Amino acid sequence: MTDTEQKLRQQMSQLCASLFARGYSVGTAGNVSARLDDGILMTPTNSTLGGIDPDRIAKIDLNGNHVAGDKPTKEVFLHQAFYDTRPQTGAVVHLHSTYATALSCSEGVDPNDCVPPLTPYVVMRVGTVARVPYVKPGDPKSGDLIRDLGGKYTAVLLANHGPVVSGKDLFSAVCAAEELEETAKLLITLRGQETRLLTGQDVQDLKNTFKSM
């Protein structure tokens, strides 16, 4: 095992524990992955993000074969779909965080843009968010739904399930997943109130200034 892989395993364990400690994941919900030159590290199936053993993190090769560690998450298809369609992706975070999951269950959202530009940070760190139709957890079709988006989105909401967020590296993906959750919380808190969104010009200015992944 290379030093790079050892360090990434340690970082994944620490960041997963942080997400769990702050309530972004409960029980055995959620899974996280990060790409190496020779494969992908993934949190094991039926494990809690609060207690990930770095040495037991699953590893699959670039062809999807399990080569080391415990058995990978059953949501492996979600992760592979992002890596396959967005070559710049270095990590993927799937959570069942409360407010983003609530938004995934909400009627009346635009499936092509379900998180309006409420703050500059959701534009800078997350970008436009799609919602894909419901399929049962672990169904390979979930990966097909993400592939059908053609790599246009860094983040999606799985209907009635929760968010999946990609990033250029593990730290960036975790931060973006947290930003999406906090923005969903603001959106739900502000329901029924007159709300100012960023203008199209505001959004374009942010995109020009802060080049997202």
C-alpha positions in Angstrom: 0.0 0.0 0.0 1.4 3.4 -1.0 1.8 6.3 1.4 -0.8 8.2 -0.7 -3.4 5.4 -0.1 -2.6 5.2 3.6 -3.1 8.9 4.0 -6.4 8.9 2.0 -7.7 6.0 4.2 -6.9 8.0 7.3 -8.5 11.1 5.9 -11.6 9.3 4.9 -12.0 7.7 8.4 -11.6 11.1 10.0 -14.0 13.0 7.7 -16.6 10.3 7.9 -16.4 10.4 11.7 -16.9 14.2 11.6 -20.0 13.9 9.4 -21.4 11.3 11.8 -20.7 13.3 14.9 -22.5 16.4 13.6 -25.6 14.5 12.5 -25.1 14.4 8.8 -25.4 10.6 8.9 -27.1 8.3 11.3 -26.9 4.6 11.9 -25.4 2.9 8.9 -26.7 5.5 6.4 -24.5 7.1 3.9 -21.3 6.2 2.1 -18.2 7.9 0.9 -15.6 7.1 -1.8 -12.3 8.6 -3.1 -10.3 7.9 -6.2 -6.7 6.7 -6.4 -4.5 6.2 -9.4 -5.2 2.5 -9.4 -8.7 2.3 -8.0 -11.4 3.7 -5.7 -11.7 3.5 -1.9 -15.2 3.1 -0.6 -16.7 2.9 2.9 -17.8 -0.7 3.5 -21.4 -1.9 3.3 -23.5 -1.9 6.5 -20.9 0.3 8.4 -21.4 3.4 10.4 -19.6 6.5 9.2 -18.9 7.2 12.9 -16.5 4.2 13.2 -14.7 3.5 9.9 -11.5 1.5 10.3 -9.0 2.9 7.8 -7.6 -0.6 7.1 -11.0 -2.1 6.4 -12.1 0.5 3.9 -13.0 -1.3 0.6 -11.0 -0.9 -2.5 -12.1 -1.6 -6.0 -10.0 -1.5 -9.1 -10.8 0.7 -12.1 -12.8 -2.1 -13.6 -15.0 -2.3 -10.5 -13.5 -5.5 -9.0 -13.2 -5.7 -5.3 -9.5 -6.1 -4.5 -9.0 -5.1 -0.8 -10.8 -4.4 2.5 -14.3 -5.2 3.4 -17.1 -5.5 0.9 -17.9 -2.0 -0.6 -21.2 -0.2 -0.1 -24.2 -1.5 -2.0 -24.4 2.0 -3.5 -21.2 1.5 -5.4 -23.1 2.2 -8.7 -23.8 5.8 -7.6 -20.1 6.4 -7.1 -18.9 4.7 -10.2 -21.4 6.8 -12.3 -19.8 10.0 -11.2 -16.3 8.8 -11.8 -17.3 7.5 -15.2 -19.1 10.6 -16.4 -17.0 13.3 -14.7 -13.3 12.5 -15.1 -12.3 15.4 -12.8 -14.1 13.8 -9.9 -11.8 12.8 -7.0 -14.4 11.8 -4.4 -18.2 11.2 -3.9 -20.3 11.7 -0.7 -23.7 10.2 -0.3 -25.6 11.2 2.8 -29.2 10.9 4.2 -28.8 14.3 5.8 -32.2 15.6 7.1 -32.9 18.7 5.1 -31.5 17.6 1.8 -33.4 14.4 2.1 -36.5 16.4 2.9 -36.0 18.4 -0.2 -35.6 15.2 -2.2 -39.1 14.2 -1.0 -40.7 17.6 -1.8 -43.3 18.1 -4.6 -43.0 21.0 -7.0 -39.2 21.2 -7.3 -37.6 21.5 -10.7 -35.8 18.2 -11.3 -33.2 20.0 -13.5 -32.5 22.7 -10.9 -33.9 21.8 -7.5 -31.8 24.1 -5.3 -32.2 27.7 -6.3 -29.3 30.2 -5.8 -30.0 31.3 -2.3 -26.4 32.0 -1.2 -23.2 32.5 -3.1 -21.7 29.4 -1.4 -24.1 26.9 -2.8 -23.3 28.3 -6.3 -19.6 28.2 -5.6 -19.3 24.9 -3.9 -22.2 22.8 -5.3 -23.6 24.4 -8.4 -26.8 23.3 -10.1 -28.4 20.2 -8.5 -30.6 17.7 -10.3 -33.1 15.3 -8.8 -33.4 11.8 -10.3 -36.4 9.5 -10.0 -36.7 7.1 -7.1 -35.3 3.6 -7.2 -34.7 1.3 -4.3 -31.3 1.6 -2.5 -28.6 -0.5 -4.1 -30.4 -0.8 -7.4 -27.8 -0.5 -10.3 -30.4 1.7 -12.1 -29.4 4.5 -9.8 -26.0 4.6 -11.5 -27.8 4.6 -14.9 -29.9 7.6 -13.9 -26.7 9.6 -13.0 -25.0 8.5 -16.2 -28.0 9.8 -18.2 -27.2 13.3 -16.9 -24.0 13.2 -19.0 -21.7 14.6 -16.3 -23.4 18.0 -16.3 -24.0 18.0 -12.5 -21.6 17.8 -9.6 -24.5 16.9 -7.2 -27.9 15.2 -7.4 -30.8 14.5 -5.1 -32.1 10.9 -5.2 -35.8 11.2 -4.9 -37.1 10.1 -1.4 -33.5 9.1 -0.5 -30.9 11.8 -0.2 -28.0 13.8 -1.7 -25.0 12.5 -3.7 -22.2 15.1 -4.1 -19.0 14.9 -6.0 -15.8 17.0 -5.6 -12.3 17.3 -7.0 -11.0 15.7 -3.8 -12.4 14.2 -0.6 -12.2 17.4 1.5 -14.0 19.4 -1.3 -16.7 16.8 -1.7 -17.4 16.7 2.1 -17.6 20.5 2.2 -19.9 20.6 -0.7 -22.2 18.0 0.8 -22.4 20.0 4.0 -23.1 23.2 2.0 -25.9 21.5 0.2 -27.4 20.3 3.5 -27.3 23.8 5.0 -28.8 25.4 1.9 -31.6 22.8 2.0 -32.2 23.8 5.6 -32.4 27.5 4.7 -34.8 26.7 1.8 -37.2 24.7 4.0 -36.9 27.3 6.8 -37.8 30.1 4.4 -40.8 28.3 2.9 -43.9 30.6 2.9 -41.8 33.7 3.2 -40.8 36.2 0.6 -37.3 35.2 -0.3 -34.6 37.0 -2.3 -32.6 34.8 -4.6 -29.3 35.7 -6.3 -29.9 37.1 -9.8 -28.7 35.5 -13.0 -26.0 38.1 -13.2 -25.0 37.4 -9.6 -24.7 33.7 -10.4 -22.7 34.2 -13.6 -20.3 36.6 -11.8 -19.7 33.9 -9.1 -19.1 31.3 -11.8 -16.6 33.5 -13.6 -14.8 34.4 -10.4 -14.8 31.0 -8.7 -14.3 28.3 -11.2 -16.2 25.3 -9.9 -15.2 21.7 -10.5 
